[in-house]
Amino acid sequence: MGGYVALEVLRQAPERVERVAFLNTHARPDSPEATDNRKRLMAIAEKDFPAVIRTLLPKLVLEEHLEAASGTITEMALAAGRLHFVNSA
């Protein structure tokens, strides 16, 4: 979703953006498997949001950085909250 957000910022306020980098993003729709996985994580989030964070962390952070980064990322995700995850997924 970050790529879509960045493109919208560029569209609405290009004068506020000096540079942008798109990493590991694409403009294709999700595969049926990706859609199913997102829906599964949204359902889990309703009952156990920390479990979703634990599930996603290894997919978002290199293994060698996982221990060092997981606390901060978990705090950020919890601060943003379950509803933010569900509404942006």
TORPA-739463 format. One line per field, with one value per atom (N, C-alpha, C, O): residue number from 1; residue in one letter; x, y, z. Coordinates in steps of 0.001 Angstrom, whole numbers, always signed. Example, Ala and Ser with C-alpha at 12.3 -4.5 7.8 and 13.67 -1.06 7.14 Angstrom:
2
num = [1|1|1|1|2|2|2|2]
residuo = [A|A|A|A|S|S|S|S]
east = [+13190|+12300|+13200|+14236|+12850|+13670|+12900|+13409]
north = [-5690|-4500|-3300|-3319|-2250|-1060|+30|+1138]
up = [+7800|+7800|+7800|+8465|+7080|+7140|+7870|+8039]
//
This chain:
89
num = [1|1|1|1|2|2|2|2|3|3|3|3|4|4|4|4|5|5|5|5|6|6|6|6|7|7|7|7|8|8|8|8|9|9|9|9|10|10|10|10|11|11|11|11|12|12|12|12|13|13|13|13|14|14|14|14|15|15|15|15|16|16|16|16|17|17|17|17|18|18|18|18|19|19|19|19|20|20|20|20|21|21|21|21|22|22|22|22|23|23|23|23|24|24|24|24|25|25|25|25|26|26|26|26|27|27|27|27|28|28|28|28|29|29|29|29|30|30|30|30|31|31|31|31|32|32|32|32|33|33|33|33|34|34|34|34|35|35|35|35|36|36|36|36|37|37|37|37|38|38|38|38|39|39|39|39|40|40|40|40|41|41|41|41|42|42|42|42|43|43|43|43|44|44|44|44|45|45|45|45|46|46|46|46|47|47|47|47|48|48|48|48|49|49|49|49|50|50|50|50|51|51|51|51|52|52|52|52|53|53|53|53|54|54|54|54|55|55|55|55|56|56|56|56|57|57|57|57|58|58|58|58|59|59|59|59|60|60|60|60|61|61|61|61|62|62|62|62|63|63|63|63|64|64|64|64|65|65|65|65|66|66|66|66|67|67|67|67|68|68|68|68|69|69|69|69|70|70|70|70|71|71|71|71|72|72|72|72|73|73|73|73|74|74|74|74|75|75|75|75|76|76|76|76|77|77|77|77|78|78|78|78|79|79|79|79|80|80|80|80|81|81|81|81|82|82|82|82|83|83|83|83|84|84|84|84|85|85|85|85|86|86|86|86|87|87|87|87|88|88|88|88|89|89|89|89]
residuo = [M|M|M|M|G|G|G|G|G|G|G|G|Y|Y|Y|Y|V|V|V|V|A|A|A|A|L|L|L|L|E|E|E|E|V|V|V|V|L|L|L|L|R|R|R|R|Q|Q|Q|Q|A|A|A|A|P|P|P|P|E|E|E|E|R|R|R|R|V|V|V|V|E|E|E|E|R|R|R|R|V|V|V|V|A|A|A|A|F|F|F|F|L|L|L|L|N|N|N|N|T|T|T|T|H|H|H|H|A|A|A|A|R|R|R|R|P|P|P|P|D|D|D|D|S|S|S|S|P|P|P|P|E|E|E|E|A|A|A|A|T|T|T|T|D|D|D|D|N|N|N|N|R|R|R|R|K|K|K|K|R|R|R|R|L|L|L|L|M|M|M|M|A|A|A|A|I|I|I|I|A|A|A|A|E|E|E|E|K|K|K|K|D|D|D|D|F|F|F|F|P|P|P|P|A|A|A|A|V|V|V|V|I|I|I|I|R|R|R|R|T|T|T|T|L|L|L|L|L|L|L|L|P|P|P|P|K|K|K|K|L|L|L|L|V|V|V|V|L|L|L|L|E|E|E|E|E|E|E|E|H|H|H|H|L|L|L|L|E|E|E|E|A|A|A|A|A|A|A|A|S|S|S|S|G|G|G|G|T|T|T|T|I|I|I|I|T|T|T|T|E|E|E|E|M|M|M|M|A|A|A|A|L|L|L|L|A|A|A|A|A|A|A|A|G|G|G|G|R|R|R|R|L|L|L|L|H|H|H|H|F|F|F|F|V|V|V|V|N|N|N|N|S|S|S|S|A|A|A|A]
east = [+818|+0|+860|+393|+2095|+2951|+3169|+3232|+3284|+3462|+2259|+2404|+1070|-149|-213|-587|+153|+147|+1152|+844|+2355|+3379|+2931|+3145|+2316|+1824|+745|+695|-106|-1162|-571|-1029|+435|+1109|+1743|+1635|+2395|+2990|+1932|+2182|+767|-310|-870|-1104|-1085|-1749|-808|-1219|+427|+1340|+2765|+3673|+2976|+4322|+5385|+6562|+4982|+5946|+6510|+7523|+5867|+6320|+7247|+7761|+7458|+8263|+9540|+9495|+10666|+11942|+12372|+12848|+12197|+12562|+11620|+11004|+11519|+10721|+11404|+11965|+11347|+11890|+10799|+10136|+10623|+9656|+10446|+11186|+10281|+11014|+10045|+9108|+10274|+9464|+7969|+7155|+7627|+6236|+5869|+6745|+4615|+4135|+2731|+2091|+2266|+931|-73|-1185|+307|-611|-1564|-1219|-2741|-3643|-3070|-2264|-3502|-3063|-3524|-4552|-2749|-3169|-4293|-4447|-5072|-6099|-5512|-6141|-4315|-3666|-3330|-3536|-2813|-2480|-3736|-3727|-4811|-6083|-6593|-7024|-6542|-6984|-6141|-6671|-4836|-3956|-4259|-4285|-4488|-4819|-6116|-6206|-7119|-8397|-8216|-8840|-7355|-7077|-6423|-6793|-5450|-4787|-5748|-5662|-6652|-7639|-8542|-8877|-8935|-9777|-9012|-9569|-7743|-6921|-6779|-6831|-6601|-6412|-7596|-7426|-8786|-9971|-9870|-10420|-9166|-9070|-7712|-7630|-6628|-5276|-4335|-3566|-4404|-3578|-2078|-1352|-1584|-154|+268|+1412|-628|-298|-55|+804|-801|-595|+773|+1497|+1117|+2422|+3533|+4476|+3427|+4437|+4508|+5586|+3382|+3347|+4025|+4743|+3799|+4319|+5783|+6484|+6250|+7620|+8671|+9499|+8675|+9712|+9605|+10571|+8448|+8274|+8736|+8971|+8868|+9186|+10616|+11131|+11263|+12585|+13531|+13176|+14725|+15718|+15981|+15972|+16212|+16399|+17495|+17346|+18593|+19693|+19347|+20064|+18274|+17857|+16588|+16146|+16016|+14713|+14727|+13846|+15694|+15728|+15874|+15207|+16739|+16977|+15787|+15521|+15066|+14005|+12614|+11712|+12421|+11057|+10370|+9167|+11098|+10478|+9927|+8787|+10741|+10322|+9164|+8194|+9262|+8199|+6903|+5822|+7012|+5817|+5181|+3961|+5981|+5444|+4737|+3661|+5337|+4724|+3400|+2415|+3382|+2151|+1057|-99|+1410|+410|-93|-1274|+810|+396|-561|-1527|-288|-1187|-2515|-3580|-2442|-3640|-4221|-3940|-5031|-5685|-6555|-6530|-7322|-8230|-7460|-7903|-6324|-5510|-5048|-5078|-4624|-4205|-5370|-5233|-6498|-7669|-8141|-8497|-8148|-8633|-7656|-8058|-6373|-5395|-5044|-4364|-5495|-5118|-5903|-5709]
north = [-1202|+0|+1264|+2323|+1171|+2354|+3013|+4239|+2204|+2769|+3578|+4644|+3069|+3814|+5139|+6169|+5101|+6328|+7328|+8512|+6854|+7753|+8382|+9573|+7594|+8149|+9203|+10207|+8973|+9946|+11241|+12334|+11115|+12319|+13073|+14297|+12366|+13011|+13699|+14771|+13097|+13675|+14929|+15934|+14864|+15969|+17101|+18261|+16792|+17825|+17601|+17429|+17598|+17304|+18294|+17944|+19505|+20502|+20159|+20722|+19251|+18864|+17645|+17230|+17081|+15871|+16191|+16643|+15953|+16163|+14907|+14983|+13745|+12468|+11390|+11532|+10311|+9172|+7906|+7883|+6868|+5569|+4523|+4469|+3712|+2621|+1318|+948|+632|-602|-1757|-1679|-2816|-4026|-3722|-4149|-2990|-2625|-2914|-3060|-2993|-3200|-2622|-2330|-2463|-1894|-2959|-2637|-4208|-5291|-5575|-5344|-6068|-6477|-7701|-8448|-7882|-9044|-10331|-10374|-11366|-12698|-13165|-12626|-14146|-14676|-15171|-15033|-15745|-16230|-15068|-15161|-13976|-12813|-12211|-11811|-12147|-11631|-12508|-12007|-13824|-14753|-14598|-14621|-14442|-14282|-12992|-12979|-11902|-10626|-10749|-10260|-11396|-11583|-12449|-12202|-13469|-14331|-13524|-13663|-12681|-11860|-10839|-10546|-10302|-9360|-10058|-9476|-11290|-12042|-12339|-12239|-12703|-12952|-11671|-11699|-10549|-9263|-8921|-8286|-9335|-9047|-9689|-9168|-10822|-11552|-11400|-11386|-11285|-11310|-10525|-11106|-9199|-8352|-8608|-8620|-8813|-9128|-10379|-10464|-11337|-12525|-12146|-12731|-11181|-10713|-10047|-10267|-9242|-8577|-9631|-9529|-10628|-11694|-12460|-12887|-12631|-13340|-12528|-13082|-11225|-10385|-9985|-9763|-9892|-9424|-10163|-9508|-11490|-12170|-11918|-12127|-11476|-11174|-9755|-9429|-8911|-7503|-7128|-6109|-7958|-7628|-8799|-9957|-8489|-9541|-10260|-9650|-11547|-12370|-11813|-11821|-11331|-10831|-9539|-9157|-8869|-7638|-7819|-6895|-8995|-9233|-8977|-8288|-9510|-9339|-7862|-7386|-7150|-5744|-4856|-3881|-5186|-4303|-4674|-3838|-5896|-6349|-5557|-5311|-5151|-4383|-3052|-2692|-2333|-1020|-1158|-402|-2114|-2293|-2725|-2260|-3607|-4033|-2852|-2695|-2023|-833|+84|+606|+280|+1142|+564|+1288|-736|-1377|-1302|-1025|-1547|-1465|-37|+182|+939|+2348|+2722|+3457|+2215|+2483|+1774|+2326|+550|-154|-1121|-1057|-2008|-3043|-2448|-2926|-1414|-841|-258|-348|+333|+874|-257|-123|-1367|-2513|-3033|-3237|-3244|-3820|-2877|-3337|-1586|-634|-422|+6|-713|-507|-1799|-1776|-2911|-4202|-4474|-5511]
up = [+0|+0|+0|-420|+459|+531|-811|-907|-1845|-3183|-3629|-4228|-3335|-3677|-2919|-3480|-1652|-840|-1393|-1533|-1706|-2244|-3561|-3785|-4422|-5685|-5462|-6172|-4489|-4202|-3629|-3962|-2778|-2261|-3422|-3497|-4317|-5485|-6344|-6897|-6458|-7262|-6615|-7286|-5295|-4612|-4218|-4204|-3901|-3400|-3892|-3079|-5189|-5707|-5216|-5131|-4900|-4422|-3041|-2627|-2340|-1000|-1028|+11|-2205|-2330|-3099|-4244|-2458|-3131|-3888|-5021|-3242|-3848|-3337|-2281|-4102|-3667|-4176|-5272|-3370|-3775|-3600|-2564|-4600|-4542|-4429|-5340|-3307|-3053|-2875|-2081|-3610|-3484|-3632|-2813|-4670|-4892|-6349|-7202|-6614|-7977|-8079|-7069|-9307|-9528|-9943|-10363|-9829|-10194|-9035|-7876|-9339|-8251|-7529|-8083|-6295|-5527|-6185|-6861|-5976|-6411|-5489|-4393|-5905|-5008|-3687|-2638|-3735|-2511|-1570|-360|-2138|-1314|-693|+471|-1467|-949|+184|+1223|-23|+1025|+2287|+3398|+2119|+3277|+4024|+5255|+3289|+3935|+4724|+5850|+4142|+4843|+6086|+7118|+5983|+7137|+8263|+9429|+7906|+8919|+9528|+10721|+8728|+9259|+10271|+11302|+9990|+10928|+12207|+13300|+12083|+13283|+14091|+15321|+13405|+14092|+14987|+16028|+14590|+15400|+16783|+17753|+16875|+18134|+18810|+20038|+18002|+18559|+17650|+16884|+17744|+16892|+17079|+16085|+18298|+18446|+17659|+17213|+17484|+16688|+15228|+14569|+14728|+13356|+13240|+12270|+14222|+14212|+14201|+13416|+15055|+15109|+13786|+13374|+13132|+11847|+10747|+9914|+10747|+9668|+9848|+8860|+11076|+11315|+10485|+9851|+10461|+9670|+8167|+7434|+7711|+6289|+5965|+4802|+6990|+6787|+7149|+6689|+7981|+8513|+8253|+8475|+7785|+7596|+8915|+9984|+8820|+10021|+10931|+12153|+10346|+11180|+11925|+12849|+11543|+12215|+13041|+13725|+12975|+13595|+15097|+15611|+15793|+17248|+17631|+18550|+16931|+17255|+16915|+17618|+15839|+15357|+15847|+15815|+16296|+16577|+17678|+17591|+18709|+19790|+19304|+19600|+18564|+18055|+17077|+17145|+16173|+15182|+15864|+15503|+16839|+17575|+18293|+18253|+18946|+19618|+18627|+18919|+17461|+16443|+15961|+15817|+15714|+15238|+16287|+15964|+17535|+18609|+18783|+19057|+18623|+18737|+17596|+17805|+16402|+15271|+15502|+15228|+16006|+16405|+15389|+14192|+15909|+15122|+14025|+12891|+14346|+13343|+12172|+11026|+12451|+11358|+10445|+9222|+11035|+10222|+9387|+8180|+10021|+9327|+8213|+7128|+8467|+7467|+6329|+5247|+6550|+5473|+4758|+3732|+5282|+4669|+3403|+2767]
//
